[in-house]
Amino acid sequence: MPERLRTGTAAALLAALLSAPLPGAAQEAVTVAVQDARLALMQLAAGTGRSQSGLLDAASRAIYLQDGSATLSELDAAADEAGSLDAMTAGANGTVTAHRPIVVLQGAELRLDPGDRLALDRRAGAFVLSLGATVFDGAEVAVTGGRHPRVDGFRPFIAGLGETSLTLQDTTFTGLGYNAESTTSGVSLVGGGLLASGTAAPVTGNTFENLRTVSLSELDTLEVTGNRVTEARGSGLRIRSVREARIQDNLVARPHGAEALHASGLARATISGNRFEAGQGKGVRIDDASRELRFTGNRVAGFDGSGVTLAEGAECVLLAQNEVADNRGSGISVRDAGTFILSGNEVRDNMGPGIGVIAQADGSEGLILRNVFSGNRQGIRATRVTRLRLAENDLSKQMPRLFGGDLDQHTPGWLKDRRADGATSMVLEEAAARTDAALRRNAAADAYAACSQTEGGV
């Protein structure tokens, strides 16, 4: 952070602004100050551990909600009373436009209720930073104004620091976010740190249009349900370092970034009933030692890269009953991952292998069970595996391109054994293969339970 943000005057004023009572204290009067915007950037930098010097020229002054609980119109009125008549303006259609950053301090609350409309002035450098509690419930938030004259590419954003700093429910967010930094990339919630307390509210029923990214990270628990993320300029949904998560019944469509969903460092997570459709990168990427993760009943289709990727030590991951189709890369790609179970998936019409396994982690196991393959470049391709078991997969519509990589040489033996006694189970250890007995009906669930118990003891 540049020295001009570290002056004694700025530090003293920041301490005064942050002296508001903790959440739960009775506060009826709404107190607003219009002060140096650099104070907000100092707090954002402290909360994320990253310099925000790129925003120094975005705005000179910000609206600080210090005390009390305010609606959007009440915040507008309080800013006028604080002597800054141009900080916020109300239009004839009911839209309130913020021409300054809005900062909700610890102990204060800002509420956007059903029917509220907030426009953030891009040219003036407006954004929302919540250190207290900001509630979006049935509102609309959009970007207005032309390009910023000094900060290249700037777009308004919403950032919350602390688990309870943002409530996102049934609201439409349009046009927010710029650059790859998670806190400025659109709508972001970062838990942990000095402001960590409470439990994050469910993110539910929202529409996120033309954002760069929706980023949710460093949380104990998280629910993301029934949202629509469309036309993201980066990754659609980025979830990182969450101890327990449920991601269900969401649509992420037409993202222009690296993936529709990037799940990194998740534990005990369920990702189910979602649709990931038609993007320029990968569909879903699960990595960074994510563990005990169930990915079930999802549709992943129409991506320029792989449909689903497990990588970088993802451990004890169950992919079951998904439809993975029409991707230009592999259907399901497993690379440098730990134990995984792929069961009951429909994998079809991918331009790469239906399932590709590369470089299993030492000591890990892979189970590919009762999947249905058709129209892929190859059915299953595996190289540099430690222990991989194939059982009862339907490759009848994948003929003649069944196997590739280390599996290719075992195709004749697999076909012979299948013709002889109906056996379709094969175990590949290093480069050697052997047929094996049929598995029980609940083999996938048993395998997931076994690796979950192992992980839970670590």
ZAKOLBA-729183 format. One record per residue (C-alpha): residue number from 0; residue in three letters; chain; x, y, z. Coordinates in steps of 0.02 Angstrom, whole numbers. Example, Ala and Ser with C-alpha at 12.3 -4.5 7.8 and 13.67 -1.06 7.14 Angstrom:
// residues 2
seq | type | mol | x | y | z
0 | ALA | A | 615 | -225 | 390 .
1 | SER | A | 684 | -53 | 357 .
This chain:
// residues 458
seq | type | mol | x | y | z
0 | MET | A | 0 | 0 | 0 .
1 | PRO | A | 74 | 172 | -45 .
2 | GLU | A | 138 | 278 | 99 .
3 | ARG | A | 8 | 411 | 68 .
4 | LEU | A | -122 | 290 | 135 .
5 | ARG | A | -24 | 261 | 295 .
6 | THR | A | -23 | 436 | 366 .
7 | GLY | A | -64 | 467 | 549 .
8 | THR | A | -213 | 576 | 501 .
9 | ALA | A | -290 | 440 | 392 .
10 | ALA | A | -260 | 307 | 524 .
11 | ALA | A | -340 | 413 | 659 .
12 | LEU | A | -493 | 451 | 553 .
13 | LEU | A | -508 | 267 | 506 .
14 | ALA | A | -506 | 217 | 689 .
15 | ALA | A | -642 | 344 | 726 .
16 | LEU | A | -751 | 282 | 583 .
17 | LEU | A | -730 | 100 | 636 .
18 | SER | A | -773 | 133 | 818 .
19 | ALA | A | -955 | 90 | 787 .
20 | PRO | A | -1031 | -41 | 904 .
21 | LEU | A | -1030 | -225 | 858 .
22 | PRO | A | -1182 | -303 | 774 .
23 | GLY | A | -1327 | -327 | 894 .
24 | ALA | A | -1308 | -162 | 984 .
25 | ALA | A | -1467 | -57 | 986 .
26 | GLN | A | -1449 | 83 | 860 .
27 | GLU | A | -1596 | 186 | 800 .
28 | ALA | A | -1519 | 347 | 736 .
29 | VAL | A | -1441 | 338 | 564 .
30 | THR | A | -1272 | 421 | 560 .
31 | VAL | A | -1185 | 458 | 395 .
32 | ALA | A | -1019 | 542 | 357 .
33 | VAL | A | -946 | 587 | 187 .
34 | GLN | A | -759 | 565 | 205 .
35 | ASP | A | -599 | 520 | 114 .
36 | ALA | A | -626 | 365 | 6 .
37 | ARG | A | -450 | 305 | 43 .
38 | LEU | A | -510 | 248 | 214 .
39 | ALA | A | -622 | 120 | 131 .
40 | LEU | A | -478 | 57 | 25 .
41 | MET | A | -370 | 38 | 181 .
42 | GLN | A | -503 | -71 | 260 .
43 | LEU | A | -526 | -171 | 100 .
44 | ALA | A | -338 | -200 | 91 .
45 | ALA | A | -331 | -251 | 274 .
46 | GLY | A | -476 | -371 | 255 .
47 | THR | A | -410 | -458 | 99 .
48 | GLY | A | -222 | -443 | 125 .
49 | ARG | A | -205 | -367 | -48 .
50 | SER | A | -159 | -192 | -102 .
51 | GLN | A | -301 | -89 | -174 .
52 | SER | A | -188 | 47 | -243 .
53 | GLY | A | -267 | 25 | -415 .
54 | LEU | A | -426 | 103 | -346 .
55 | LEU | A | -342 | 259 | -274 .
56 | ASP | A | -401 | 367 | -417 .
57 | ALA | A | -577 | 293 | -426 .
58 | ALA | A | -658 | 417 | -306 .
59 | SER | A | -599 | 549 | -184 .
60 | ARG | A | -740 | 538 | -56 .
61 | ALA | A | -858 | 401 | 3 .
62 | ILE | A | -1023 | 388 | 96 .
63 | TYR | A | -995 | 302 | 264 .
64 | LEU | A | -1148 | 229 | 351 .
65 | GLN | A | -1083 | 230 | 530 .
66 | ASP | A | -1231 | 189 | 641 .
67 | GLY | A | -1409 | 128 | 629 .
68 | SER | A | -1512 | 33 | 503 .
69 | ALA | A | -1553 | 129 | 344 .
70 | THR | A | -1654 | 96 | 188 .
71 | LEU | A | -1587 | 157 | 22 .
72 | SER | A | -1695 | 315 | 28 .
73 | GLU | A | -1646 | 348 | 208 .
74 | LEU | A | -1462 | 335 | 161 .
75 | ASP | A | -1492 | 461 | 21 .
76 | ALA | A | -1576 | 582 | 141 .
77 | ALA | A | -1440 | 561 | 272 .
78 | ALA | A | -1304 | 597 | 144 .
79 | ASP | A | -1395 | 759 | 100 .
80 | GLU | A | -1403 | 805 | 284 .
81 | ALA | A | -1216 | 771 | 298 .
82 | GLY | A | -1190 | 912 | 172 .
83 | SER | A | -1159 | 809 | 15 .
84 | LEU | A | -1309 | 842 | -96 .
85 | ASP | A | -1223 | 766 | -248 .
86 | ALA | A | -1171 | 601 | -166 .
87 | MET | A | -1336 | 516 | -210 .
88 | THR | A | -1480 | 568 | -321 .
89 | ALA | A | -1657 | 499 | -339 .
90 | GLY | A | -1733 | 486 | -512 .
91 | ALA | A | -1915 | 501 | -565 .
92 | ASN | A | -1925 | 312 | -593 .
93 | GLY | A | -1876 | 276 | -413 .
94 | THR | A | -1695 | 232 | -452 .
95 | VAL | A | -1568 | 299 | -326 .
96 | THR | A | -1399 | 332 | -406 .
97 | ALA | A | -1241 | 330 | -300 .
98 | HIS | A | -1106 | 447 | -363 .
99 | ARG | A | -987 | 399 | -223 .
100 | PRO | A | -933 | 233 | -148 .
101 | ILE | A | -1050 | 171 | -11 .
102 | VAL | A | -964 | 98 | 143 .
103 | VAL | A | -1068 | 11 | 277 .
104 | LEU | A | -966 | 7 | 436 .
105 | GLN | A | -967 | -125 | 571 .
106 | GLY | A | -1124 | -110 | 676 .
107 | ALA | A | -1225 | -24 | 540 .
108 | GLU | A | -1351 | -97 | 417 .
109 | LEU | A | -1406 | -48 | 242 .
110 | ARG | A | -1565 | -127 | 174 .
111 | LEU | A | -1621 | -134 | -7 .
112 | ASP | A | -1799 | -199 | -3 .
113 | PRO | A | -1915 | -266 | -139 .
114 | GLY | A | -1937 | -136 | -275 .
115 | ASP | A | -1780 | -36 | -229 .
116 | ARG | A | -1666 | 9 | -374 .
117 | LEU | A | -1486 | 60 | -349 .
118 | ALA | A | -1377 | 124 | -491 .
119 | LEU | A | -1190 | 137 | -463 .
120 | ASP | A | -1105 | 276 | -562 .
121 | ARG | A | -959 | 200 | -657 .
122 | ARG | A | -885 | 366 | -711 .
123 | ALA | A | -886 | 430 | -531 .
124 | GLY | A | -803 | 273 | -459 .
125 | ALA | A | -950 | 210 | -355 .
126 | PHE | A | -950 | 39 | -271 .
127 | VAL | A | -1022 | -43 | -114 .
128 | LEU | A | -909 | -105 | 27 .
129 | SER | A | -996 | -190 | 173 .
130 | LEU | A | -906 | -212 | 338 .
131 | GLY | A | -1067 | -217 | 436 .
132 | ALA | A | -1227 | -287 | 360 .
133 | THR | A | -1297 | -250 | 187 .
134 | VAL | A | -1458 | -336 | 139 .
135 | PHE | A | -1513 | -354 | -43 .
136 | ASP | A | -1689 | -426 | -40 .
137 | GLY | A | -1791 | -416 | -201 .
138 | ALA | A | -1697 | -263 | -265 .
139 | GLU | A | -1610 | -215 | -427 .
140 | VAL | A | -1429 | -157 | -438 .
141 | ALA | A | -1353 | -97 | -601 .
142 | VAL | A | -1212 | 7 | -674 .
143 | THR | A | -1240 | 178 | -749 .
144 | GLY | A | -1125 | 308 | -829 .
145 | GLY | A | -983 | 301 | -952 .
146 | ARG | A | -802 | 248 | -933 .
147 | HIS | A | -702 | 306 | -784 .
148 | PRO | A | -583 | 445 | -835 .
149 | ARG | A | -434 | 384 | -732 .
150 | VAL | A | -451 | 198 | -687 .
151 | ASP | A | -439 | 92 | -844 .
152 | GLY | A | -580 | -34 | -859 .
153 | PHE | A | -661 | 13 | -693 .
154 | ARG | A | -836 | -49 | -659 .
155 | PRO | A | -932 | -36 | -496 .
156 | PHE | A | -931 | -189 | -382 .
157 | ILE | A | -1005 | -253 | -219 .
158 | ALA | A | -888 | -326 | -88 .
159 | GLY | A | -928 | -393 | 85 .
160 | LEU | A | -796 | -429 | 219 .
161 | GLY | A | -858 | -547 | 354 .
162 | GLU | A | -980 | -692 | 346 .
163 | THR | A | -1133 | -586 | 388 .
164 | SER | A | -1086 | -433 | 287 .
165 | LEU | A | -1197 | -474 | 137 .
166 | THR | A | -1370 | -549 | 116 .
167 | LEU | A | -1407 | -588 | -66 .
168 | GLN | A | -1587 | -640 | -99 .
169 | ASP | A | -1703 | -625 | -249 .
170 | THR | A | -1604 | -478 | -320 .
171 | THR | A | -1547 | -438 | -496 .
172 | PHE | A | -1366 | -380 | -514 .
173 | THR | A | -1313 | -316 | -685 .
174 | GLY | A | -1148 | -259 | -762 .
175 | LEU | A | -1040 | -262 | -605 .
176 | GLY | A | -856 | -303 | -585 .
177 | TYR | A | -688 | -282 | -668 .
178 | ASN | A | -513 | -362 | -667 .
179 | ALA | A | -465 | -530 | -594 .
180 | GLU | A | -456 | -476 | -411 .
181 | SER | A | -597 | -569 | -323 .
182 | THR | A | -657 | -423 | -216 .
183 | THR | A | -681 | -307 | -365 .
184 | SER | A | -740 | -437 | -490 .
185 | GLY | A | -927 | -413 | -469 .
186 | VAL | A | -1013 | -476 | -312 .
187 | SER | A | -896 | -548 | -180 .
188 | LEU | A | -909 | -610 | -2 .
189 | VAL | A | -751 | -646 | 97 .
190 | GLY | A | -762 | -722 | 271 .
191 | GLY | A | -622 | -750 | 396 .
192 | GLY | A | -505 | -615 | 458 .
193 | LEU | A | -541 | -484 | 591 .
194 | LEU | A | -724 | -466 | 540 .
195 | ALA | A | -764 | -652 | 549 .
196 | SER | A | -923 | -689 | 648 .
197 | GLY | A | -1088 | -778 | 625 .
198 | THR | A | -1147 | -882 | 478 .
199 | ALA | A | -1163 | -825 | 299 .
200 | ALA | A | -1342 | -802 | 240 .
201 | PRO | A | -1400 | -915 | 97 .
202 | VAL | A | -1369 | -844 | -77 .
203 | THR | A | -1535 | -883 | -157 .
204 | GLY | A | -1648 | -834 | -300 .
205 | ASN | A | -1535 | -701 | -376 .
206 | THR | A | -1499 | -656 | -556 .
207 | PHE | A | -1320 | -607 | -596 .
208 | GLU | A | -1307 | -537 | -773 .
209 | ASN | A | -1148 | -481 | -861 .
210 | LEU | A | -1043 | -481 | -703 .
211 | ARG | A | -862 | -527 | -712 .
212 | THR | A | -878 | -656 | -572 .
213 | VAL | A | -978 | -702 | -418 .
214 | SER | A | -846 | -744 | -287 .
215 | LEU | A | -880 | -825 | -117 .
216 | SER | A | -732 | -874 | -8 .
217 | GLU | A | -663 | -916 | 165 .
218 | LEU | A | -830 | -964 | 243 .
219 | ASP | A | -877 | -1096 | 370 .
220 | THR | A | -1041 | -1139 | 284 .
221 | LEU | A | -1122 | -1086 | 122 .
222 | GLU | A | -1285 | -1115 | 29 .
223 | VAL | A | -1302 | -1059 | -152 .
224 | THR | A | -1473 | -1108 | -221 .
225 | GLY | A | -1588 | -1060 | -362 .
226 | ASN | A | -1479 | -924 | -440 .
227 | ARG | A | -1451 | -878 | -623 .
228 | VAL | A | -1277 | -824 | -679 .
229 | THR | A | -1276 | -774 | -862 .
230 | GLU | A | -1151 | -695 | -982 .
231 | ALA | A | -1013 | -681 | -851 .
232 | ARG | A | -860 | -592 | -920 .
233 | GLY | A | -749 | -705 | -814 .
234 | SER | A | -785 | -867 | -720 .
235 | GLY | A | -970 | -876 | -680 .
236 | LEU | A | -960 | -936 | -501 .
237 | ARG | A | -801 | -950 | -399 .
238 | ILE | A | -809 | -1034 | -228 .
239 | ARG | A | -651 | -1052 | -125 .
240 | SER | A | -602 | -1116 | 48 .
241 | VAL | A | -773 | -1162 | 116 .
242 | ARG | A | -787 | -1295 | 251 .
243 | GLU | A | -964 | -1352 | 211 .
244 | ALA | A | -1066 | -1304 | 58 .
245 | ARG | A | -1227 | -1340 | -35 .
246 | ILE | A | -1235 | -1279 | -215 .
247 | GLN | A | -1401 | -1329 | -289 .
248 | ASP | A | -1524 | -1290 | -430 .
249 | ASN | A | -1423 | -1149 | -507 .
250 | LEU | A | -1402 | -1103 | -690 .
251 | VAL | A | -1232 | -1041 | -751 .
252 | ALA | A | -1242 | -1006 | -938 .
253 | ARG | A | -1130 | -930 | -1070 .
254 | PRO | A | -981 | -878 | -963 .
255 | HIS | A | -835 | -801 | -1057 .
256 | GLY | A | -699 | -846 | -931 .
257 | ALA | A | -601 | -1000 | -881 .
258 | GLU | A | -748 | -1100 | -812 .
259 | ALA | A | -932 | -1089 | -765 .
260 | LEU | A | -896 | -1150 | -588 .
261 | HIS | A | -726 | -1154 | -503 .
262 | ALA | A | -734 | -1245 | -336 .
263 | SER | A | -569 | -1233 | -246 .
264 | GLY | A | -526 | -1298 | -72 .
265 | LEU | A | -704 | -1355 | -30 .
266 | ALA | A | -743 | -1484 | 103 .
267 | ARG | A | -901 | -1584 | 133 .
268 | ALA | A | -990 | -1503 | -13 .
269 | THR | A | -1141 | -1555 | -114 .
270 | ILE | A | -1160 | -1488 | -291 .
271 | SER | A | -1324 | -1551 | -363 .
272 | GLY | A | -1462 | -1513 | -486 .
273 | ASN | A | -1368 | -1372 | -573 .
274 | ARG | A | -1355 | -1330 | -758 .
275 | PHE | A | -1190 | -1271 | -829 .
276 | GLU | A | -1212 | -1226 | -1011 .
277 | ALA | A | -1118 | -1159 | -1163 .
278 | GLY | A | -959 | -1071 | -1107 .
279 | GLN | A | -793 | -1023 | -1185 .
280 | GLY | A | -686 | -1115 | -1057 .
281 | LYS | A | -715 | -1270 | -950 .
282 | GLY | A | -881 | -1315 | -874 .
283 | VAL | A | -834 | -1357 | -695 .
284 | ARG | A | -664 | -1365 | -611 .
285 | ILE | A | -641 | -1443 | -439 .
286 | ASP | A | -465 | -1427 | -369 .
287 | ASP | A | -346 | -1368 | -233 .
288 | ALA | A | -369 | -1518 | -118 .
289 | SER | A | -559 | -1509 | -115 .
290 | ARG | A | -620 | -1662 | -20 .
291 | GLU | A | -778 | -1758 | 23 .
292 | LEU | A | -873 | -1679 | -121 .
293 | ARG | A | -1030 | -1748 | -203 .
294 | PHE | A | -1067 | -1688 | -381 .
295 | THR | A | -1234 | -1766 | -428 .
296 | GLY | A | -1378 | -1740 | -547 .
297 | ASN | A | -1301 | -1594 | -642 .
298 | ARG | A | -1299 | -1554 | -828 .
299 | VAL | A | -1134 | -1492 | -903 .
300 | ALA | A | -1143 | -1461 | -1089 .
301 | GLY | A | -1078 | -1356 | -1232 .
302 | PHE | A | -909 | -1294 | -1169 .
303 | ASP | A | -754 | -1259 | -1271 .
304 | GLY | A | -648 | -1356 | -1146 .
305 | SER | A | -682 | -1507 | -1036 .
306 | GLY | A | -851 | -1531 | -956 .
307 | VAL | A | -795 | -1575 | -779 .
308 | THR | A | -615 | -1571 | -718 .
309 | LEU | A | -546 | -1644 | -555 .
310 | ALA | A | -369 | -1585 | -523 .
311 | GLU | A | -233 | -1532 | -401 .
312 | GLY | A | -265 | -1656 | -263 .
313 | ALA | A | -455 | -1657 | -262 .
314 | GLU | A | -488 | -1804 | -147 .
315 | CYS | A | -637 | -1916 | -114 .
316 | VAL | A | -749 | -1844 | -249 .
317 | LEU | A | -908 | -1931 | -307 .
318 | LEU | A | -977 | -1886 | -479 .
319 | ALA | A | -1142 | -1976 | -503 .
320 | GLN | A | -1296 | -1968 | -615 .
321 | ASN | A | -1235 | -1816 | -713 .
322 | GLU | A | -1259 | -1778 | -898 .
323 | VAL | A | -1095 | -1721 | -976 .
324 | ALA | A | -1117 | -1689 | -1162 .
325 | ASP | A | -1064 | -1594 | -1316 .
326 | ASN | A | -902 | -1522 | -1247 .
327 | ARG | A | -753 | -1488 | -1359 .
328 | GLY | A | -631 | -1565 | -1235 .
329 | SER | A | -651 | -1718 | -1124 .
330 | GLY | A | -817 | -1754 | -1045 .
331 | ILE | A | -740 | -1788 | -874 .
332 | SER | A | -555 | -1755 | -847 .
333 | VAL | A | -461 | -1818 | -694 .
334 | ARG | A | -284 | -1751 | -678 .
335 | ASP | A | -169 | -1763 | -527 .
336 | ALA | A | -318 | -1801 | -415 .
337 | GLY | A | -339 | -1920 | -270 .
338 | THR | A | -475 | -2050 | -245 .
339 | PHE | A | -629 | -2026 | -354 .
340 | ILE | A | -789 | -2118 | -398 .
341 | LEU | A | -877 | -2089 | -565 .
342 | SER | A | -1043 | -2180 | -565 .
343 | GLY | A | -1201 | -2181 | -669 .
344 | ASN | A | -1155 | -2033 | -778 .
345 | GLU | A | -1214 | -2009 | -957 .
346 | VAL | A | -1060 | -1955 | -1055 .
347 | ARG | A | -1092 | -1922 | -1238 .
348 | ASP | A | -1038 | -1828 | -1393 .
349 | ASN | A | -881 | -1750 | -1319 .
350 | MET | A | -739 | -1713 | -1439 .
351 | GLY | A | -610 | -1784 | -1318 .
352 | PRO | A | -622 | -1943 | -1215 .
353 | GLY | A | -783 | -1971 | -1122 .
354 | ILE | A | -677 | -1995 | -966 .
355 | GLY | A | -490 | -1958 | -961 .
356 | VAL | A | -379 | -2001 | -814 .
357 | ILE | A | -200 | -1936 | -806 .
358 | ALA | A | -72 | -1955 | -667 .
359 | GLN | A | -168 | -2020 | -517 .
360 | ALA | A | -94 | -1969 | -349 .
361 | ASP | A | 8 | -2103 | -261 .
362 | GLY | A | -98 | -2217 | -154 .
363 | SER | A | -262 | -2158 | -229 .
364 | GLU | A | -396 | -2262 | -313 .
365 | GLY | A | -520 | -2228 | -452 .
366 | LEU | A | -685 | -2315 | -482 .
367 | ILE | A | -776 | -2292 | -649 .
368 | LEU | A | -940 | -2383 | -628 .
369 | ARG | A | -1101 | -2403 | -728 .
370 | ASN | A | -1078 | -2251 | -838 .
371 | VAL | A | -1156 | -2241 | -1012 .
372 | PHE | A | -1044 | -2185 | -1156 .
373 | SER | A | -1091 | -2136 | -1333 .
374 | GLY | A | -1016 | -2034 | -1474 .
375 | ASN | A | -857 | -1976 | -1384 .
376 | ARG | A | -688 | -1975 | -1468 .
377 | GLN | A | -644 | -2121 | -1353 .
378 | GLY | A | -738 | -2200 | -1211 .
379 | ILE | A | -607 | -2203 | -1072 .
380 | ARG | A | -427 | -2148 | -1085 .
381 | ALA | A | -303 | -2176 | -943 .
382 | THR | A | -116 | -2143 | -924 .
383 | ARG | A | -1 | -2151 | -774 .
384 | VAL | A | -131 | -2223 | -656 .
385 | THR | A | -99 | -2307 | -488 .
386 | ARG | A | -259 | -2409 | -467 .
387 | LEU | A | -411 | -2390 | -577 .
388 | ARG | A | -562 | -2503 | -582 .
389 | LEU | A | -688 | -2507 | -725 .
390 | ALA | A | -850 | -2597 | -691 .
391 | GLU | A | -1014 | -2623 | -783 .
392 | ASN | A | -998 | -2472 | -897 .
393 | ASP | A | -1108 | -2468 | -1052 .
394 | LEU | A | -994 | -2442 | -1203 .
395 | SER | A | -1111 | -2519 | -1330 .
396 | LYS | A | -1138 | -2353 | -1420 .
397 | GLN | A | -955 | -2307 | -1407 .
398 | MET | A | -892 | -2443 | -1525 .
399 | PRO | A | -761 | -2456 | -1592 .
400 | ARG | A | -673 | -2316 | -1497 .
401 | LEU | A | -677 | -2393 | -1325 .
402 | PHE | A | -511 | -2359 | -1238 .
403 | GLY | A | -355 | -2253 | -1256 .
404 | GLY | A | -187 | -2226 | -1172 .
405 | ASP | A | -131 | -2368 | -1057 .
406 | LEU | A | -301 | -2449 | -1078 .
407 | ASP | A | -290 | -2466 | -1266 .
408 | GLN | A | -181 | -2622 | -1262 .
409 | HIS | A | -309 | -2709 | -1152 .
410 | THR | A | -456 | -2683 | -1271 .
411 | PRO | A | -446 | -2859 | -1350 .
412 | GLY | A | -439 | -2945 | -1181 .
413 | TRP | A | -583 | -2841 | -1115 .
414 | LEU | A | -690 | -2884 | -1266 .
415 | LYS | A | -646 | -3069 | -1254 .
416 | ASP | A | -690 | -3081 | -1070 .
417 | ARG | A | -850 | -2986 | -1101 .
418 | ARG | A | -902 | -3106 | -1239 .
419 | ALA | A | -855 | -3258 | -1137 .
420 | ASP | A | -950 | -3233 | -976 .
421 | GLY | A | -1024 | -3059 | -975 .
422 | ALA | A | -891 | -2992 | -859 .
423 | THR | A | -862 | -2806 | -883 .
424 | SER | A | -752 | -2771 | -733 .
425 | MET | A | -567 | -2732 | -756 .
426 | VAL | A | -436 | -2671 | -633 .
427 | LEU | A | -286 | -2574 | -698 .
428 | GLU | A | -137 | -2563 | -581 .
429 | GLU | A | 8 | -2466 | -653 .
430 | ALA | A | 10 | -2538 | -831 .
431 | ALA | A | -55 | -2712 | -787 .
432 | ALA | A | -238 | -2758 | -804 .
433 | ARG | A | -346 | -2900 | -744 .
434 | THR | A | -531 | -2941 | -744 .
435 | ASP | A | -623 | -2942 | -580 .
436 | ALA | A | -786 | -2999 | -504 .
437 | ALA | A | -944 | -2896 | -522 .
438 | LEU | A | -976 | -2761 | -392 .
439 | ARG | A | -1124 | -2743 | -276 .
440 | ARG | A | -1266 | -2625 | -322 .
441 | ASN | A | -1214 | -2495 | -192 .
442 | ALA | A | -1028 | -2504 | -232 .
443 | ALA | A | -1013 | -2318 | -274 .
444 | ALA | A | -1094 | -2264 | -110 .
445 | ASP | A | -985 | -2386 | -13 .
446 | ALA | A | -827 | -2320 | -97 .
447 | TYR | A | -874 | -2140 | -59 .
448 | ALA | A | -915 | -2183 | 122 .
449 | ALA | A | -748 | -2271 | 142 .
450 | CYS | A | -644 | -2126 | 78 .
451 | SER | A | -749 | -2000 | 178 .
452 | GLN | A | -710 | -2094 | 338 .
453 | THR | A | -526 | -2094 | 294 .
454 | GLU | A | -529 | -1907 | 261 .
455 | GLY | A | -627 | -1873 | 419 .
456 | GLY | A | -490 | -1953 | 523 .
457 | VAL | A | -354 | -1842 | 454 .
